Amino acid sequence: MVTRIRLNRGTDNVPVEASIVNLNNKHVEDFENIWMGLLRLYQQDDKFWDLETKLLMISSYHSYEGYAVECNDQTEGVLLLETQLHGSQITPGKRIVYIYYVATAPWNREAIQRPPKLQGIGTALLLFAISRSLELGYEGRVGLHSLPGYEKFYDNRGMLDLGSDSDYENLVYFEYGVWQQRQQEADESQYE
């Protein structure tokens, strides 16, 4: 599976071609050998996440999926989804695609590098999750718990803030309800 996307170079906003591909060992190695040191150095909230264990989950359970953003053979972002076990808080009784983990490479984070090397990775991965939800018949429903400091990102992308979740370390839970077709068509213009 390969989905072509367009990102923007941070220094001059020039469009850059990239791809969303299935997560594999190369992406895990990049995360562990390149990303982790920088995540720890800059005290990022995902500095201790274990992507290798998550890759094992993906290969062991059919309801988990993993994807990576590649650009010029470099891992620029990762996305882990759960597709069958989570229900909507907006529309009880309806399934959602739940985002377990979404992250951009350290050099693509404004908190670490200004301007970031590439922009638009988080948005592209969020749109990809919506696309998977549509493919699965979930009408674009997507949910996630936001790490502290990223709530504004999800709010700015139209996700509903459903408040702190005491069952999930008081992280704020966000969800998309039914995705509007016209909104999807406008946003998918960055997919090729």
ABEGO torsion letter per residue (X at the ends): XBBBBBBBBAAAGBBBBBBBBBBBAAAAAAAAAAAAAAAAAAGBAAAABBAAAAAAAAAABAABBBBBBBBGGBBABBBBBBAAABBBAABBGBBBBBBABBBBBAAABAAABOBBABBGAAAAAAAAAAAAAAAAGAGGBBBBBBBBGAAAAAAAAGBBBAEBBAABGGBBBBBBBBBBAAAAAAAAAABX
